Amino acid sequence: MRTIGIRAAPKSVTFVVFDADAQAVLNVEDIRIPAAFHTPDALKYVRNNLLDILREYRIDRAGIRVTEPNAQSPSIARIQLEGVVQEAFASSTLVSYYVGQISSISAKLGIDRADFKRYVDGPLEWPVEEWVSLDKAQREALLCAIGASRA
């Protein structure tokens, strides 16, 4: 089964394609929004690219790491991208998808909520080959993809 995990940022969307059967990362990339795009065009750009990725990799399940409800300074641009990603998931042929905050992703992974940040920040390593070479956003996306395989 192939899954995808998403972590949005104000000007890009990081995604990780994961093969749950082989426990292997197939692809790690960013969809970078061109600076010349205004918000509607940027959202359309991300949606179209994401739908292409879902088709190209034949993704079965997906997860997106969303902004925490108690975030000190939430980014409107990030929240808009998260909404477009959810809409793309709903418009696709995915078997299932989930929207996760730290607590729900941790529950799917079977780890303590407090350990989530320790995995993302680096003291703990998830047992996949590429883990040490990933940055924080990529690690969050990978954890979402692994969680999707268990959803």
C-alpha positions, 0 to 999 in steps of 0.5 A: 500500500502506498501512502502520502503525508503532507506538511504545509508551510506558507509558501510550499507543501512538503510531501513524502510518498511511503510504501507501507508494505516495504517500509520504504520512502519512495519520494520526498519533495516540496511543491514550491509556490511561484512567488508571482502567484496570488492566493487563488492561483497558488491554491489552484497550483497546489491542488493540481500538482497534488492530484497529479502526484496522487495519480502518478504514485497510485496513492491509497491513503493519505494524511496531512499534518495540520496547524494546532488549534492553540498555535500562538501565531497561526499562518493564514496562508498555511491554513488555506493550503491545508484546506486545499489539500483536504479538498484535493484528498476528498476529490481524489480516488483515495481509499481513506485520508485523515487530518492530524494534529500531533495527538492524532498522528501520535495515536496512529503511530502508537507513540506518546504525544510528547515523543512526536516532537522528539522524533521531529527534532531528532533525539529519536529516530524512526526506523526507516533508512532515510530518517537522518537525512530528512528535515523537520517538515519532511519528518512530520510528513513522513510520520503522517504517511506512516500514520495513514497506513494505520488509519 
